[in-house]
Each structure stands twice: as C-alpha cells, then as structure tokens.
C-alpha cells in the first residue's frame, strides 16, 4: 500500500516507515497491520477516507480510542500538555 500513496498526494515519511503525510490536507496517516489511523484537520478527513475506500474494502472510520495498546479519549488528549 505504501508504494501507491503518491496517487492520493500522500508522501511517505523518512523516519517512520508506517506513517505518511498529505501536505495539502495536513493529514498524518499511519498504517499498522490492518489498521489505518488518520490525524489532522477534521474537514479534510472525509475526502481522504473516501479516496482510500475507493481502493480498499474497509469498514466505516471510527474515532480512535486505542492505538498500539494505549487508550485515550479525545477529551483526555486535549487536556494533556505536550512535553
């Protein structure tokens, strides 16, 4: 899948092989085994999910509540200071 990202305007990151960046939409995409994660401005996410789902059979996107064994609610994420 990583090789086909450029057709979406997404470029691979150099340091994290499972992550890619969409410069125009300011979206970070992570692919881990069978999970897609997306972070960035909410207004661009539906369009990016639609493009991805045109080529990959997958369920509806859901809010992230767990990633790599770590749980956090959106409210907790907003309250957590960056270190």
C-alpha positions, 0 to 999 in steps of 0.5 A: 500500500505504501508504494501507491500513496503518491496517487492520493498526494500522500508522501511517505515519511523518512523516519517512520516507515508506517506513517505518511503525510498529505501536505495539502490536507495536513493529514498524518496517516499511519498504517499498522497491520490492518489498521489505518489511523488518520490525524489532522484537520477534521474537514479534510478527513472525509475526502481522504477516507473516501479516496482510500475506500475507493481502493480498499474494502474497509469498514466505516472510520471510527474515532480512535480510542486505542492505538498500539495498546494505549487508550485515550479519549479525545477529551483526555488528549486535549487536556494533556500538555505536550512535553 
